[in-house]
Structures are given as structure tokens and as C-alpha cells.
Amino acid sequence: MTDALGLDSLGLRFREALQSMYAGEPQIGTAGRQHPIDDSTRISVEEGMTLFSLCVANGVTSTLEVGLAYGFSTVYLLAALERNGGGTHTAIDPLQEIDWDGIGSTTASRLVSGSTVLTSGSFVLVEERSDPALSDLERAGQAFGLTFIDGYHRFDDVLVDFTLSARMCPVGGMIVLHDMWLDSISAVAAFIRNNRPDFVEIITGCDNLFAVRRIDDDRRDWRHFVDFPRG
Ligand SMILES: C[S@@+](CC[C@H](N)C(=O)[O-])C[C@H]1O[C@@H](n2cnc3c(N)ncnc32)[C@H](O)[C@@H]1O
């Protein structure tokens, strides 16, 4: 049966999880308890399907996200990893338990354990602020084919998230920012367009996302700075 939301290309379990979440049904969190969810903390189906398609089209097997919450974006990214034959998704969120009752991580763990392709190591939660967490991941030698940044949305926090994530983005890898409707995020995008020649923009057709692909090493010298009018 055709899915009214447009989730047809996802595997059945991922589709069913998202249908329940978008319908606003209570979700299971820590200790198996059901919790109501609000409808303001989510990515849209269009945004989620764009993340899914970018991962599938590029054969990505290692994904990272800043900001888990109820786990909408996580479900799309896990669906892509399953489609690609397996991989690992790492989610950073210091408030997963405190603000979100563990719903995002519970959903991800359930989807991973019910998969014949994904394994128990396919979902990793880092319950810490993104700046130390990203530094630790870099120190551990991690690399990610796609990073989705949807955490604390202030300009300086997101620029730090991008800068640290870029160090773990190999040539060919992608970084996607959410919420281009915010001045803070469009300012980070303007900075990247003007100051990071090692990245090129990917046109996704999704106005609320800013996606870039790494095409080179960071070769800027220590004096480098280009002003970045936002237009
Ligand atoms: C808009 S929500 C993420 C929504 C999620 N991507 C989705 O599609 O369902 C933002 C998340 O960022 C988390 N967050 C806030 N401060 C953070 C920080 N310093 N580092 C990482 N995550 C943070 C919040 O706890 C919240 O879960």
C-alpha cells in the first residue's frame, strides 16, 4: 500500500516507526515507559528522505548526527545504513535522557536489534555536549561519510560543530546543516560558502537544508578570511 507521507522507499520497520512518530503517538523511552511527544522537534519527511537519498546514492556506511531528540533523523539514517548493507550511526545529545526520556535512543536500539543487516554496534549514543564529543571522536580516529548537524542552533555553536565535523569528513564525504530558516544557520552556511574551498555545495532542492561535499584537504593558511555577506 502506498504511504501517504511519502516514505515508500524506506524499509517497512523504519516506515512504521516514522508513521507512528509523525502521527504524534506516544513513544517508548527508557525503562519501557510510553511518553507523549510534541510536534515541534522533528525533521520533515522531505528533509529526512533527502538525508536517506544522499546516504544511499553515495554508499555511506558511517553517519554522525549532532542532536538526537526523538530520533526522526536517526530513523532515516539507520534506514539508509540498512539499505547500504550495514554500518554505524553515531548520535550526540547531552539531553537525551533529561529532555527526551531516552525516546530517540530506544527507537534506534529497537530498529537495530530487529534488523538482519544492522548489528548491536550499529547505533552509538554519545550523551555529551557536541564540542567535547566531536573532539573525542576525532581523537579516536573516526571518519563519517555523512554528518547531520541539528543540535544547539546558535551561530557559534554550529560553526564549532561544522569545524570539528569537517576534520572527520573524508574527501567525498558530506555535511548537512538543518534549519536554514534561522539567521544563525544561514550565516554559518555563508561562512562555509565563502571560506571553505575544500567543500562544495550540494543542491538538494530542500530549502531548509544546507549540504556540502568535501572535495579537498583544508589548505587555507593562518591568515585566511573572506567576509561572508549573507545576501
Ligand atoms: C532540533 S533537536 C534534534 C531533532 C532531531 N535531529 C530529529 O530529527 O528528531 C535538537 C537536539 O539537540 C540537542 N542538543 C542541545 N544542545 C546540544 C549540544 N550542545 N550538543 C549536542 N546536542 C545538543 C537537544 O537535546 C535536542 O535533542
The ligand as a Tripos MOL2 file, in Angstrom:
@<TRIPOS>MOLECULE
LIG
   27    29     1     0     0
SMALL
NO_CHARGES

@<TRIPOS>ATOM
      1 C1         16.0220   20.0150   16.9970 C.3       1 LIG1
      2 S1         16.5030   18.7510   18.1060 S.3       1 LIG1
      3 C2         17.0850   17.4570   17.0400 C.3       1 LIG1
      4 C3         15.9870   16.7960   16.2390 C.3       1 LIG1
      5 C4         16.4180   15.5100   15.5760 C.3       1 LIG1
      6 N1         17.5320   15.7350   14.6710 N.3       1 LIG1
      7 C5         15.2710   14.8920   14.8320 C.2       1 LIG1
      8 O1         15.2440   14.9120   13.5970 O.co2     1 LIG1
      9 O2         14.3860   14.3440   15.5010 O.co2     1 LIG1
     10 C6         17.9750   19.4160   18.7880 C.3       1 LIG1
     11 C7         18.6870   18.4610   19.7270 C.3       1 LIG1
     12 O3         19.9560   18.9830   20.0480 O.3       1 LIG1
     13 C8         20.2570   18.6020   21.3620 C.3       1 LIG1
     14 N2         21.3220   19.4710   21.8740 N.ar      1 LIG1
     15 C9         21.2190   20.6290   22.5830 C.ar      1 LIG1
     16 N3         22.4180   21.0980   22.8920 N.ar      1 LIG1
     17 C10        23.3260   20.2510   22.3550 C.ar      1 LIG1
     18 C11        24.7460   20.2090   22.3550 C.ar      1 LIG1
     19 N4         25.4840   21.1680   22.9490 N.pl3     1 LIG1
     20 N5         25.3380   19.1800   21.7100 N.ar      1 LIG1
     21 C12        24.5930   18.2320   21.0900 C.ar      1 LIG1
     22 N6         23.2520   18.2230   21.0700 N.ar      1 LIG1
     23 C13        22.6330   19.2200   21.7020 C.ar      1 LIG1
     24 C14        18.9410   18.7240   22.0960 C.3       1 LIG1
     25 O4         18.9340   17.9500   23.2770 O.3       1 LIG1
     26 C15        17.9840   18.2050   21.0390 C.3       1 LIG1
     27 O5         17.8030   16.8450   21.2080 O.3       1 LIG1
@<TRIPOS>BOND
     1     1     2 1
     2     2     3 1
     3     2    10 1
     4     3     4 1
     5     4     5 1
     6     5     6 1
     7     5     7 1
     8     7     8 2
     9     7     9 1
    10    10    11 1
    11    11    12 1
    12    11    26 1
    13    12    13 1
    14    13    14 1
    15    13    24 1
    16    14    15 ar
    17    14    23 ar
    18    15    16 ar
    19    16    17 ar
    20    17    18 ar
    21    17    23 ar
    22    18    19 1
    23    18    20 ar
    24    20    21 ar
    25    21    22 ar
    26    22    23 ar
    27    24    25 1
    28    24    26 1
    29    26    27 1
@<TRIPOS>SUBSTRUCTURE
     1 LIG1         1 GROUP 0 **** ****
